[in-house]
Amino acid sequence: MTADAHWRSDLEAWLEPFLVGLSHPARRKMCPLYVAGLIGPGDRKSVQPMAARSGDVGYDQLHHFVSAGVWDSAPLEAALLKEADRLVGDANGFLVIDDTALPKTRRAAQPTVIIP
């Protein structure tokens, strides 16, 4: 398995509980492609270059997912709560997300996640 295929399969496995909350099959298909475009290789993270890099989806499809995506967020928020609880996993545990140590640049920075 190539490194690209490995991180993509890990991403799809991690996204699975969230995809269940997306009611429309096209949204369940587009979500992993969009997230992979955001966190994957490539400097430009707008829809057109992400679609071009992907090769799995056209610009119009990905743009529609991003721009016309009005859906009920409650199932996604419930999945997020469940996943955070699984990761922290303790009544006395804390999940701290701190991005203050990251340099501020034009490029999107990923926050530091600390899980005790």
Biopython code that builds the backbone (N, CA, C, O; Angstrom):
import numpy as np
from Bio.PDB.StructureBuilder import StructureBuilder

atoms = [
    (1, "MET", "N", (0.855, -1.171, 0.000)),
    (1, "MET", "CA", (0.000, 0.000, 0.000)),
    (1, "MET", "C", (0.904, 1.238, 0.000)),
    (1, "MET", "O", (1.846, 1.326, 0.787)),
    (2, "THR", "N", (0.611, 2.181, -0.881)),
    (2, "THR", "CA", (1.420, 3.394, -0.940)),
    (2, "THR", "C", (1.109, 4.284, 0.258)),
    (2, "THR", "O", (0.087, 4.122, 0.926)),
    (3, "ALA", "N", (2.013, 5.226, 0.515)),
    (3, "ALA", "CA", (1.804, 6.156, 1.636)),
    (3, "ALA", "C", (0.527, 6.952, 1.425)),
    (3, "ALA", "O", (-0.210, 7.198, 2.380)),
    (4, "ASP", "N", (0.246, 7.365, 0.167)),
    (4, "ASP", "CA", (-0.962, 8.121, -0.134)),
    (4, "ASP", "C", (-2.210, 7.292, 0.163)),
    (4, "ASP", "O", (-3.162, 7.789, 0.764)),
    (5, "ALA", "N", (-2.201, 6.037, -0.257)),
    (5, "ALA", "CA", (-3.347, 5.163, -0.015)),
    (5, "ALA", "C", (-3.519, 4.887, 1.474)),
    (5, "ALA", "O", (-4.641, 4.759, 1.965)),
    (6, "HIS", "N", (-2.388, 4.796, 2.196)),
    (6, "HIS", "CA", (-2.449, 4.511, 3.633)),
    (6, "HIS", "C", (-3.141, 5.636, 4.398)),
    (6, "HIS", "O", (-4.044, 5.367, 5.190)),
    (7, "TRP", "N", (-2.737, 6.896, 4.178)),
    (7, "TRP", "CA", (-3.364, 7.978, 4.934)),
    (7, "TRP", "C", (-4.805, 8.182, 4.502)),
    (7, "TRP", "O", (-5.650, 8.562, 5.312)),
    (8, "ARG", "N", (-5.088, 7.933, 3.239)),
    (8, "ARG", "CA", (-6.478, 8.068, 2.780)),
    (8, "ARG", "C", (-7.374, 7.001, 3.418)),
    (8, "ARG", "O", (-8.508, 7.295, 3.796)),
    (9, "SER", "N", (-6.885, 5.787, 3.539)),
    (9, "SER", "CA", (-7.705, 4.745, 4.178)),
    (9, "SER", "C", (-7.880, 5.045, 5.660)),
    (9, "SER", "O", (-8.952, 4.809, 6.216)),
    (10, "ASP", "N", (-6.830, 5.566, 6.311)),
    (10, "ASP", "CA", (-6.955, 5.979, 7.712)),
    (10, "ASP", "C", (-7.986, 7.096, 7.854)),
    (10, "ASP", "O", (-8.801, 7.084, 8.777)),
    (11, "LEU", "N", (-7.945, 8.060, 6.939)),
    (11, "LEU", "CA", (-8.901, 9.169, 6.972)),
    (11, "LEU", "C", (-10.326, 8.659, 6.802)),
    (11, "LEU", "O", (-11.222, 9.065, 7.542)),
    (12, "GLU", "N", (-10.540, 7.783, 5.845)),
    (12, "GLU", "CA", (-11.881, 7.252, 5.608)),
    (12, "GLU", "C", (-12.388, 6.468, 6.820)),
    (12, "GLU", "O", (-13.568, 6.552, 7.157)),
    (13, "ALA", "N", (-11.518, 5.718, 7.467)),
    (13, "ALA", "CA", (-11.917, 4.992, 8.672)),
    (13, "ALA", "C", (-12.278, 5.964, 9.787)),
    (13, "ALA", "O", (-13.253, 5.746, 10.506)),
    (14, "TRP", "N", (-11.499, 7.040, 9.937)),
    (14, "TRP", "CA", (-11.781, 8.023, 10.982)),
    (14, "TRP", "C", (-13.075, 8.784, 10.693)),
    (14, "TRP", "O", (-13.810, 9.128, 11.618)),
    (15, "LEU", "N", (-13.353, 9.046, 9.424)),
    (15, "LEU", "CA", (-14.555, 9.798, 9.052)),
    (15, "LEU", "C", (-15.836, 8.966, 9.116)),
    (15, "LEU", "O", (-16.932, 9.525, 9.143)),
    (16, "GLU", "N", (-15.713, 7.649, 9.140)),
    (16, "GLU", "CA", (-16.896, 6.768, 9.055)),
    (16, "GLU", "C", (-18.033, 7.151, 10.002)),
    (16, "GLU", "O", (-19.173, 7.228, 9.545)),
    (17, "PRO", "N", (-17.792, 7.396, 11.302)),
    (17, "PRO", "CA", (-18.925, 7.751, 12.169)),
    (17, "PRO", "C", (-19.590, 9.064, 11.769)),
    (17, "PRO", "O", (-20.777, 9.264, 12.025)),
    (18, "PHE", "N", (-18.832, 9.955, 11.146)),
    (18, "PHE", "CA", (-19.396, 11.233, 10.718)),
    (18, "PHE", "C", (-20.197, 11.071, 9.433)),
    (18, "PHE", "O", (-21.206, 11.749, 9.237)),
    (19, "LEU", "N", (-19.752, 10.177, 8.561)),
    (19, "LEU", "CA", (-20.443, 9.968, 7.299)),
    (19, "LEU", "C", (-21.836, 9.399, 7.506)),
    (19, "LEU", "O", (-22.746, 9.664, 6.719)),
    (20, "VAL", "N", (-22.002, 8.623, 8.558)),
    (20, "VAL", "CA", (-23.322, 8.073, 8.866)),
    (20, "VAL", "C", (-24.323, 9.201, 9.092)),
    (20, "VAL", "O", (-25.504, 9.054, 8.779)),
    (21, "GLY", "N", (-23.855, 10.330, 9.635)),
    (21, "GLY", "CA", (-24.718, 11.473, 9.899)),
    (21, "GLY", "C", (-25.078, 12.286, 8.679)),
    (21, "GLY", "O", (-25.938, 13.163, 8.754)),
    (22, "LEU", "N", (-24.434, 12.013, 7.547)),
    (22, "LEU", "CA", (-24.777, 12.712, 6.311)),
    (22, "LEU", "C", (-25.840, 11.917, 5.579)),
    (22, "LEU", "O", (-25.586, 10.802, 5.123)),
    (23, "SER", "N", (-27.015, 12.480, 5.466)),
    (23, "SER", "CA", (-28.161, 11.720, 4.972)),
    (23, "SER", "C", (-28.109, 11.409, 3.485)),
    (23, "SER", "O", (-28.659, 10.393, 3.062)),
    (24, "HIS", "N", (-27.488, 12.222, 2.701)),
    (24, "HIS", "CA", (-27.506, 12.039, 1.252)),
    (24, "HIS", "C", (-26.261, 11.273, 0.785)),
    (24, "HIS", "O", (-25.152, 11.595, 1.210)),
    (25, "PRO", "N", (-26.425, 10.265, -0.082)),
    (25, "PRO", "CA", (-25.277, 9.472, -0.545)),
    (25, "PRO", "C", (-24.184, 10.314, -1.220)),
    (25, "PRO", "O", (-22.999, 10.016, -1.072)),
    (26, "ALA", "N", (-24.569, 11.354, -1.953)),
    (26, "ALA", "CA", (-23.571, 12.203, -2.608)),
    (26, "ALA", "C", (-22.732, 12.944, -1.573)),
    (26, "ALA", "O", (-21.534, 13.140, -1.780)),
    (27, "ARG", "N", (-23.337, 13.358, -0.465)),
    (27, "ARG", "CA", (-22.587, 14.022, 0.595)),
    (27, "ARG", "C", (-21.605, 13.060, 1.250)),
    (27, "ARG", "O", (-20.476, 13.431, 1.573)),
    (28, "ARG", "N", (-22.050, 11.816, 1.444)),
    (28, "ARG", "CA", (-21.151, 10.811, 2.029)),
    (28, "ARG", "C", (-19.968, 10.529, 1.103)),
    (28, "ARG", "O", (-18.882, 10.197, 1.578)),
    (29, "LYS", "N", (-20.163, 10.654, -0.201)),
    (29, "LYS", "CA", (-19.079, 10.444, -1.160)),
    (29, "LYS", "C", (-18.143, 11.653, -1.200)),
    (29, "LYS", "O", (-16.924, 11.490, -1.249)),
    (30, "MET", "N", (-18.702, 12.854, -1.180)),
    (30, "MET", "CA", (-17.912, 14.075, -1.329)),
    (30, "MET", "C", (-17.120, 14.436, -0.075)),
    (30, "MET", "O", (-16.021, 14.980, -0.181)),
    (31, "CYS", "N", (-17.647, 14.149, 1.084)),
    (31, "CYS", "CA", (-17.011, 14.564, 2.331)),
    (31, "CYS", "C", (-15.563, 14.070, 2.442)),
    (31, "CYS", "O", (-14.678, 14.887, 2.698)),
    (32, "PRO", "N", (-15.281, 12.777, 2.262)),
    (32, "PRO", "CA", (-13.881, 12.333, 2.365)),
    (32, "PRO", "C", (-12.982, 12.968, 1.307)),
    (32, "PRO", "O", (-11.814, 13.251, 1.575)),
    (33, "LEU", "N", (-13.515, 13.190, 0.118)),
    (33, "LEU", "CA", (-12.722, 13.821, -0.931)),
    (33, "LEU", "C", (-12.386, 15.260, -0.568)),
    (33, "LEU", "O", (-11.266, 15.718, -0.795)),
    (34, "TYR", "N", (-13.348, 15.967, -0.007)),
    (34, "TYR", "CA", (-13.129, 17.355, 0.384)),
    (34, "TYR", "C", (-12.126, 17.448, 1.543)),
    (34, "TYR", "O", (-11.194, 18.252, 1.498)),
    (35, "VAL", "N", (-12.319, 16.634, 2.566)),
    (35, "VAL", "CA", (-11.408, 16.663, 3.717)),
    (35, "VAL", "C", (-10.000, 16.255, 3.281)),
    (35, "VAL", "O", (-9.021, 16.858, 3.721)),
    (36, "ALA", "N", (-9.889, 15.250, 2.430)),
    (36, "ALA", "CA", (-8.580, 14.839, 1.921)),
    (36, "ALA", "C", (-7.925, 15.981, 1.147)),
    (36, "ALA", "O", (-6.711, 16.168, 1.225)),
    (37, "GLY", "N", (-8.716, 16.737, 0.410)),
    (37, "GLY", "CA", (-8.179, 17.884, -0.316)),
    (37, "GLY", "C", (-7.674, 18.964, 0.614)),
    (37, "GLY", "O", (-6.683, 19.631, 0.316)),
    (38, "LEU", "N", (-8.350, 19.144, 1.749)),
    (38, "LEU", "CA", (-7.934, 20.164, 2.708)),
    (38, "LEU", "C", (-6.653, 19.794, 3.441)),
    (38, "LEU", "O", (-5.798, 20.650, 3.667)),
    (39, "ILE", "N", (-6.516, 18.531, 3.810)),
    (39, "ILE", "CA", (-5.352, 18.138, 4.617)),
    (39, "ILE", "C", (-4.253, 17.464, 3.814)),
    (39, "ILE", "O", (-3.158, 17.238, 4.330)),
    (40, "GLY", "N", (-4.528, 17.142, 2.567)),
    (40, "GLY", "CA", (-3.548, 16.449, 1.746)),
    (40, "GLY", "C", (-2.516, 17.380, 1.141)),
    (40, "GLY", "O", (-2.478, 18.570, 1.455)),
    (41, "PRO", "N", (-1.680, 16.834, 0.271)),
    (41, "PRO", "CA", (-0.625, 17.635, -0.350)),
    (41, "PRO", "C", (-1.200, 18.710, -1.268)),
    (41, "PRO", "O", (-2.338, 18.617, -1.728)),
    (42, "GLY", "N", (-0.400, 19.712, -1.515)),
    (42, "GLY", "CA", (-0.806, 20.804, -2.388)),
    (42, "GLY", "C", (-0.960, 22.089, -1.608)),
    (42, "GLY", "O", (-1.507, 22.100, -0.505)),
    (43, "ASP", "N", (-0.478, 23.163, -2.181)),
    (43, "ASP", "CA", (-0.533, 24.449, -1.495)),
    (43, "ASP", "C", (-1.892, 25.120, -1.600)),
    (43, "ASP", "O", (-2.358, 25.724, -0.634)),
    (44, "ARG", "N", (-2.522, 25.027, -2.732)),
    (44, "ARG", "CA", (-3.802, 25.719, -2.917)),
    (44, "ARG", "C", (-4.942, 24.826, -2.435)),
    (44, "ARG", "O", (-5.096, 23.695, -2.896)),
    (45, "LYS", "N", (-5.743, 25.351, -1.494)),
    (45, "LYS", "CA", (-6.800, 24.553, -0.869)),
    (45, "LYS", "C", (-8.192, 25.028, -1.275)),
    (45, "LYS", "O", (-9.164, 24.750, -0.573)),
    (46, "SER", "N", (-8.303, 25.735, -2.388)),
    (46, "SER", "CA", (-9.621, 26.096, -2.889)),
    (46, "SER", "C", (-10.172, 24.909, -3.683)),
    (46, "SER", "O", (-9.440, 23.969, -3.994)),
    (47, "VAL", "N", (-11.450, 24.959, -4.002)),
    (47, "VAL", "CA", (-12.135, 23.798, -4.573)),
    (47, "VAL", "C", (-11.553, 23.374, -5.918)),
    (47, "VAL", "O", (-11.366, 22.181, -6.158)),
    (48, "GLN", "N", (-11.269, 24.321, -6.786)),
    (48, "GLN", "CA", (-10.802, 23.954, -8.124)),
    (48, "GLN", "C", (-9.484, 23.181, -8.097)),
    (48, "GLN", "O", (-9.407, 22.124, -8.723)),
    (49, "PRO", "N", (-8.442, 23.650, -7.405)),
    (49, "PRO", "CA", (-7.211, 22.853, -7.373)),
    (49, "PRO", "C", (-7.372, 21.528, -6.628)),
    (49, "PRO", "O", (-6.741, 20.534, -6.987)),
    (50, "MET", "N", (-8.216, 21.509, -5.590)),
    (50, "MET", "CA", (-8.429, 20.245, -4.862)),
    (50, "MET", "C", (-9.081, 19.217, -5.780)),
    (50, "MET", "O", (-8.694, 18.049, -5.776)),
    (51, "ALA", "N", (-10.065, 19.642, -6.563)),
    (51, "ALA", "CA", (-10.730, 18.719, -7.487)),
    (51, "ALA", "C", (-9.758, 18.232, -8.551)),
    (51, "ALA", "O", (-9.767, 17.057, -8.918)),
    (52, "ALA", "N", (-8.921, 19.135, -9.046)),
    (52, "ALA", "CA", (-7.949, 18.758, -10.068)),
    (52, "ALA", "C", (-6.935, 17.752, -9.522)),
    (52, "ALA", "O", (-6.578, 16.797, -10.211)),
    (53, "ARG", "N", (-6.469, 17.962, -8.283)),
    (53, "ARG", "CA", (-5.506, 17.025, -7.682)),
    (53, "ARG", "C", (-6.152, 15.673, -7.417)),
    (53, "ARG", "O", (-5.509, 14.633, -7.568)),
    (54, "SER", "N", (-7.415, 15.685, -7.026)),
    (54, "SER", "CA", (-8.082, 14.442, -6.652)),
    (54, "SER", "C", (-8.200, 13.492, -7.838)),
    (54, "SER", "O", (-7.825, 12.323, -7.745)),
    (55, "GLY", "N", (-8.713, 13.989, -8.934)),
    (55, "GLY", "CA", (-8.956, 13.123, -10.080)),
    (55, "GLY", "C", (-10.178, 12.238, -9.900)),
    (55, "GLY", "O", (-10.619, 11.596, -10.853)),
    (56, "ASP", "N", (-10.741, 12.192, -8.674)),
    (56, "ASP", "CA", (-11.902, 11.351, -8.386)),
    (56, "ASP", "C", (-13.216, 12.112, -8.466)),
    (56, "ASP", "O", (-14.291, 11.512, -8.431)),
    (57, "VAL", "N", (-13.131, 13.428, -8.574)),
    (57, "VAL", "CA", (-14.336, 14.242, -8.516)),
    (57, "VAL", "C", (-14.137, 15.471, -9.391)),
    (57, "VAL", "O", (-13.032, 16.004, -9.501)),
    (58, "GLY", "N", (-15.225, 15.909, -10.009)),
    (58, "GLY", "CA", (-15.164, 17.113, -10.826)),
    (58, "GLY", "C", (-15.338, 18.364, -9.975)),
    (58, "GLY", "O", (-15.860, 18.318, -8.861)),
    (59, "TYR", "N", (-14.888, 19.477, -10.531)),
    (59, "TYR", "CA", (-14.996, 20.757, -9.832)),
    (59, "TYR", "C", (-16.436, 21.053, -9.447)),
    (59, "TYR", "O", (-16.703, 21.443, -8.311)),
    (60, "ASP", "N", (-17.375, 20.871, -10.386)),
    (60, "ASP", "CA", (-18.780, 21.201, -10.114)),
    (60, "ASP", "C", (-19.345, 20.384, -8.956)),
    (60, "ASP", "O", (-20.084, 20.911, -8.124)),
    (61, "GLN", "N", (-19.003, 19.112, -8.902)),
    (61, "GLN", "CA", (-19.493, 18.256, -7.814)),
    (61, "GLN", "C", (-18.965, 18.721, -6.466)),
    (61, "GLN", "O", (-19.720, 18.839, -5.501)),
    (62, "LEU", "N", (-17.667, 18.983, -6.404)),
    (62, "LEU", "CA", (-17.065, 19.401, -5.145)),
    (62, "LEU", "C", (-17.551, 20.788, -4.747)),
    (62, "LEU", "O", (-17.791, 21.044, -3.567)),
    (63, "HIS", "N", (-17.698, 21.676, -5.710)),
    (63, "HIS", "CA", (-18.202, 23.015, -5.425)),
    (63, "HIS", "C", (-19.629, 22.943, -4.889)),
    (63, "HIS", "O", (-19.975, 23.665, -3.953)),
    (64, "HIS", "N", (-20.447, 22.091, -5.463)),
    (64, "HIS", "CA", (-21.829, 21.930, -4.988)),
    (64, "HIS", "C", (-21.842, 21.424, -3.544)),
    (64, "HIS", "O", (-22.634, 21.893, -2.727)),
    (65, "PHE", "N", (-20.970, 20.473, -3.234)),
    (65, "PHE", "CA", (-20.890, 19.957, -1.861)),
    (65, "PHE", "C", (-20.574, 21.080, -0.881)),
    (65, "PHE", "O", (-21.170, 21.156, 0.193)),
    (66, "VAL", "N", (-19.639, 21.950, -1.250)),
    (66, "VAL", "CA", (-19.211, 23.020, -0.358)),
    (66, "VAL", "C", (-20.242, 24.145, -0.299)),
    (66, "VAL", "O", (-20.551, 24.639, 0.786)),
    (67, "SER", "N", (-20.773, 24.552, -1.438)),
    (67, "SER", "CA", (-21.610, 25.752, -1.470)),
    (67, "SER", "C", (-23.083, 25.495, -1.195)),
    (67, "SER", "O", (-23.763, 26.374, -0.667)),
    (68, "ALA", "N", (-23.592, 24.331, -1.534)),
    (68, "ALA", "CA", (-25.024, 24.064, -1.369)),
    (68, "ALA", "C", (-25.292, 23.105, -0.222)),
    (68, "ALA", "O", (-26.385, 22.551, -0.106)),
    (69, "GLY", "N", (-24.299, 22.916, 0.615)),
    (69, "GLY", "CA", (-24.424, 21.933, 1.688)),
    (69, "GLY", "C", (-25.162, 22.467, 2.898)),
    (69, "GLY", "O", (-24.536, 22.888, 3.871)),
    (70, "VAL", "N", (-26.484, 22.455, 2.852)),
    (70, "VAL", "CA", (-27.281, 22.810, 4.020)),
    (70, "VAL", "C", (-27.856, 21.501, 4.552)),
    (70, "VAL", "O", (-28.692, 20.862, 3.913)),
    (71, "TRP", "N", (-27.391, 21.125, 5.728)),
    (71, "TRP", "CA", (-27.877, 19.884, 6.317)),
    (71, "TRP", "C", (-27.974, 20.041, 7.815)),
    (71, "TRP", "O", (-27.462, 20.997, 8.398)),
    (72, "ASP", "N", (-28.632, 19.096, 8.415)),
    (72, "ASP", "CA", (-28.798, 19.090, 9.859)),
    (72, "ASP", "C", (-27.456, 18.735, 10.502)),
    (72, "ASP", "O", (-26.912, 17.657, 10.263)),
    (73, "SER", "N", (-26.931, 19.642, 11.314)),
    (73, "SER", "CA", (-25.625, 19.402, 11.926)),
    (73, "SER", "C", (-25.704, 18.526, 13.172)),
    (73, "SER", "O", (-24.673, 18.058, 13.654)),
    (74, "ALA", "N", (-26.900, 18.295, 13.703)),
    (74, "ALA", "CA", (-27.045, 17.534, 14.954)),
    (74, "ALA", "C", (-26.413, 16.135, 14.880)),
    (74, "ALA", "O", (-25.711, 15.757, 15.818)),
    (75, "PRO", "N", (-26.625, 15.348, 13.813)),
    (75, "PRO", "CA", (-25.976, 14.021, 13.768)),
    (75, "PRO", "C", (-24.448, 14.104, 13.734)),
    (75, "PRO", "O", (-23.766, 13.255, 14.308)),
    (76, "LEU", "N", (-23.914, 15.121, 13.063)),
    (76, "LEU", "CA", (-22.460, 15.289, 13.009)),
    (76, "LEU", "C", (-21.915, 15.721, 14.360)),
    (76, "LEU", "O", (-20.857, 15.256, 14.784)),
    (77, "GLU", "N", (-22.631, 16.607, 15.037)),
    (77, "GLU", "CA", (-22.208, 17.040, 16.369)),
    (77, "GLU", "C", (-22.270, 15.886, 17.362)),
    (77, "GLU", "O", (-21.405, 15.765, 18.230)),
    (78, "ALA", "N", (-23.291, 15.037, 17.238)),
    (78, "ALA", "CA", (-23.396, 13.862, 18.116)),
    (78, "ALA", "C", (-22.232, 12.904, 17.874)),
    (78, "ALA", "O", (-21.678, 12.344, 18.820)),
    (79, "ALA", "N", (-21.862, 12.717, 16.605)),
    (79, "ALA", "CA", (-20.723, 11.851, 16.285)),
    (79, "ALA", "C", (-19.424, 12.451, 16.825)),
    (79, "ALA", "O", (-18.558, 11.723, 17.310)),
    (80, "LEU", "N", (-19.289, 13.770, 16.742)),
    (80, "LEU", "CA", (-18.105, 14.447, 17.261)),
    (80, "LEU", "C", (-18.003, 14.295, 18.774)),
    (80, "LEU", "O", (-16.921, 14.032, 19.299)),
    (81, "LEU", "N", (-19.109, 14.456, 19.471)),
    (81, "LEU", "CA", (-19.121, 14.273, 20.927)),
    (81, "LEU", "C", (-18.719, 12.847, 21.306)),
    (81, "LEU", "O", (-17.929, 12.632, 22.225)),
    (82, "LYS", "N", (-19.274, 11.888, 20.585)),
    (82, "LYS", "CA", (-18.968, 10.484, 20.877)),
    (82, "LYS", "C", (-17.489, 10.185, 20.625)),
    (82, "LYS", "O", (-16.851, 9.478, 21.406)),
    (83, "GLU", "N", (-16.948, 10.729, 19.525)),
    (83, "GLU", "CA", (-15.535, 10.498, 19.205)),
    (83, "GLU", "C", (-14.628, 11.187, 20.213)),
    (83, "GLU", "O", (-13.624, 10.610, 20.631)),
    (84, "ALA", "N", (-14.961, 12.409, 20.610)),
    (84, "ALA", "CA", (-14.159, 13.112, 21.621)),
    (84, "ALA", "C", (-14.189, 12.361, 22.945)),
    (84, "ALA", "O", (-13.168, 12.247, 23.623)),
    (85, "ASP", "N", (-15.359, 11.850, 23.311)),
    (85, "ASP", "CA", (-15.472, 11.080, 24.549)),
    (85, "ASP", "C", (-14.639, 9.806, 24.476)),
    (85, "ASP", "O", (-14.021, 9.405, 25.462)),
    (86, "ARG", "N", (-14.623, 9.171, 23.307)),
    (86, "ARG", "CA", (-13.824, 7.957, 23.128)),
    (86, "ARG", "C", (-12.334, 8.276, 23.262)),
    (86, "ARG", "O", (-11.585, 7.513, 23.872)),
    (87, "LEU", "N", (-11.908, 9.405, 22.690)),
    (87, "LEU", "CA", (-10.490, 9.775, 22.731)),
    (87, "LEU", "C", (-10.042, 10.182, 24.130)),
    (87, "LEU", "O", (-8.983, 9.760, 24.595)),
    (88, "VAL", "N", (-10.848, 11.001, 24.797)),
    (88, "VAL", "CA", (-10.494, 11.457, 26.137)),
    (88, "VAL", "C", (-10.769, 10.341, 27.125)),
    (88, "VAL", "O", (-9.912, 9.998, 27.940)),
    (89, "GLY", "N", (-11.960, 9.775, 27.054)),
    (89, "GLY", "CA", (-12.284, 8.550, 27.745)),
    (89, "GLY", "C", (-12.238, 8.522, 29.252)),
    (89, "GLY", "O", (-12.089, 7.444, 29.829)),
    (90, "ASP", "N", (-12.358, 9.641, 29.912)),
    (90, "ASP", "CA", (-12.301, 9.647, 31.359)),
    (90, "ASP", "C", (-13.149, 10.802, 31.868)),
    (90, "ASP", "O", (-13.112, 11.901, 31.315)),
    (91, "ALA", "N", (-13.916, 10.548, 32.927)),
    (91, "ALA", "CA", (-14.763, 11.605, 33.493)),
    (91, "ALA", "C", (-13.933, 12.787, 33.977)),
    (91, "ALA", "O", (-14.426, 13.914, 34.023)),
    (92, "ASN", "N", (-12.686, 12.541, 34.334)),
    (92, "ASN", "CA", (-11.802, 13.609, 34.805)),
    (92, "ASN", "C", (-10.832, 14.081, 33.723)),
    (92, "ASN", "O", (-9.937, 14.880, 34.001)),
    (93, "GLY", "N", (-10.998, 13.598, 32.501)),
    (93, "GLY", "CA", (-10.086, 13.956, 31.418)),
    (93, "GLY", "C", (-10.443, 15.287, 30.780)),
    (93, "GLY", "O", (-11.564, 15.777, 30.910)),
    (94, "PHE", "N", (-9.467, 15.862, 30.088)),
    (94, "PHE", "CA", (-9.640, 17.133, 29.392)),
    (94, "PHE", "C", (-9.100, 17.002, 27.978)),
    (94, "PHE", "O", (-8.107, 16.314, 27.744)),
    (95, "LEU", "N", (-9.746, 17.653, 27.057)),
    (95, "LEU", "CA", (-9.254, 17.760, 25.695)),
    (95, "LEU", "C", (-8.899, 19.224, 25.485)),
    (95, "LEU", "O", (-9.766, 20.095, 25.553)),
    (96, "VAL", "N", (-7.626, 19.490, 25.230)),
    (96, "VAL", "CA", (-7.147, 20.865, 25.076)),
    (96, "VAL", "C", (-6.640, 21.033, 23.654)),
    (96, "VAL", "O", (-5.792, 20.268, 23.196)),
    (97, "ILE", "N", (-7.151, 22.016, 22.970)),
    (97, "ILE", "CA", (-6.690, 22.341, 21.623)),
    (97, "ILE", "C", (-6.077, 23.730, 21.694)),
    (97, "ILE", "O", (-6.756, 24.706, 22.013)),
    (98, "ASP", "N", (-4.778, 23.808, 21.392)),
    (98, "ASP", "CA", (-4.051, 25.062, 21.543)),
    (98, "ASP", "C", (-3.238, 25.329, 20.292)),
    (98, "ASP", "O", (-2.313, 24.583, 19.970)),
    (99, "ASP", "N", (-3.584, 26.388, 19.592)),
    (99, "ASP", "CA", (-2.835, 26.722, 18.383)),
    (99, "ASP", "C", (-1.953, 27.958, 18.565)),
    (99, "ASP", "O", (-1.433, 28.490, 17.584)),
    (100, "THR", "N", (-1.779, 28.416, 19.790)),
    (100, "THR", "CA", (-1.022, 29.647, 20.017)),
    (100, "THR", "C", (0.470, 29.495, 19.744)),
    (100, "THR", "O", (1.151, 30.497, 19.525)),
    (101, "ALA", "N", (0.992, 28.286, 19.751)),
    (101, "ALA", "CA", (2.424, 28.085, 19.519)),
    (101, "ALA", "C", (2.752, 27.986, 18.034)),
    (101, "ALA", "O", (3.925, 27.918, 17.668)),
    (102, "LEU", "N", (1.751, 27.977, 17.188)),
    (102, "LEU", "CA", (1.997, 27.823, 15.766)),
    (102, "LEU", "C", (2.316, 29.167, 15.120)),
    (102, "LEU", "O", (1.718, 30.185, 15.471)),
    (103, "PRO", "N", (3.243, 29.172, 14.191)),
    (103, "PRO", "CA", (3.539, 30.427, 13.494)),
    (103, "PRO", "C", (2.353, 30.843, 12.630)),
    (103, "PRO", "O", (1.695, 30.000, 12.021)),
    (104, "LYS", "N", (2.091, 32.112, 12.582)),
    (104, "LYS", "CA", (0.989, 32.627, 11.770)),
    (104, "LYS", "C", (1.513, 32.897, 10.367)),
    (104, "LYS", "O", (2.383, 33.744, 10.166)),
    (105, "THR", "N", (0.975, 32.169, 9.409)),
    (105, "THR", "CA", (1.356, 32.338, 8.014)),
    (105, "THR", "C", (0.098, 32.359, 7.177)),
    (105, "THR", "O", (-1.009, 32.213, 7.694)),
    (106, "ARG", "N", (0.272, 32.538, 5.905)),
    (106, "ARG", "CA", (-0.875, 32.488, 4.994)),
    (106, "ARG", "C", (-1.397, 31.067, 4.856)),
    (106, "ARG", "O", (-2.560, 30.863, 4.509)),
    (107, "ARG", "N", (-0.559, 30.102, 5.121)),
    (107, "ARG", "CA", (-0.973, 28.708, 4.996)),
    (107, "ARG", "C", (-1.756, 28.311, 6.237)),
    (107, "ARG", "O", (-1.461, 28.758, 7.345)),
    (108, "ALA", "N", (-2.736, 27.481, 6.037)),
    (108, "ALA", "CA", (-3.539, 27.012, 7.164)),
    (108, "ALA", "C", (-2.681, 26.142, 8.074)),
    (108, "ALA", "O", (-1.993, 25.230, 7.615)),
    (109, "ALA", "N", (-2.732, 26.433, 9.350)),
    (109, "ALA", "CA", (-1.974, 25.656, 10.334)),
    (109, "ALA", "C", (-2.914, 24.693, 11.042)),
    (109, "ALA", "O", (-4.101, 24.976, 11.207)),
    (110, "GLN", "N", (-2.379, 23.565, 11.453)),
    (110, "GLN", "CA", (-3.174, 22.600, 12.190)),
    (110, "GLN", "C", (-2.948, 22.819, 13.668)),
    (110, "GLN", "O", (-1.807, 22.982, 14.101)),
    (111, "PRO", "N", (-4.032, 22.827, 14.466)),
    (111, "PRO", "CA", (-3.867, 23.045, 15.910)),
    (111, "PRO", "C", (-3.194, 21.849, 16.579)),
    (111, "PRO", "O", (-3.240, 20.725, 16.079)),
    (112, "THR", "N", (-2.583, 22.117, 17.699)),
    (112, "THR", "CA", (-1.991, 21.067, 18.505)),
    (112, "THR", "C", (-3.087, 20.477, 19.381)),
    (112, "THR", "O", (-3.804, 21.217, 20.054)),
    (113, "VAL", "N", (-3.224, 19.179, 19.380)),
    (113, "VAL", "CA", (-4.233, 18.522, 20.197)),
    (113, "VAL", "C", (-3.525, 17.743, 21.289)),
    (113, "VAL", "O", (-2.650, 16.923, 21.011)),
    (114, "ILE", "N", (-3.903, 18.000, 22.525)),
    (114, "ILE", "CA", (-3.304, 17.322, 23.672)),
    (114, "ILE", "C", (-4.371, 16.468, 24.322)),
    (114, "ILE", "O", (-5.409, 16.973, 24.750)),
    (115, "ILE", "N", (-4.115, 15.174, 24.393)),
    (115, "ILE", "CA", (-5.064, 14.250, 25.015)),
    (115, "ILE", "C", (-4.348, 13.572, 26.172)),
    (115, "ILE", "O", (-3.424, 12.789, 25.954)),
    (116, "PRO", "N", (-4.771, 13.868, 27.422)),
    (116, "PRO", "CA", (-4.082, 13.262, 28.571)),
    (116, "PRO", "C", (-4.346, 11.770, 28.659)),
    (116, "PRO", "O", (-3.843, 11.107, 29.566)),
]
sb = StructureBuilder()
sb.init_structure("model")
sb.init_model(0)
sb.init_chain("A")
sb.init_seg("    ")
for serial, (resi, resn, name, xyz) in enumerate(atoms, 1):
    if name == "N":
        sb.init_residue(resn, " ", resi, " ")
    sb.init_atom(name, np.array(xyz, "f"), 0.0, 1.0, " ", f" {name:<3s}", serial, name[0])
structure = sb.get_structure()
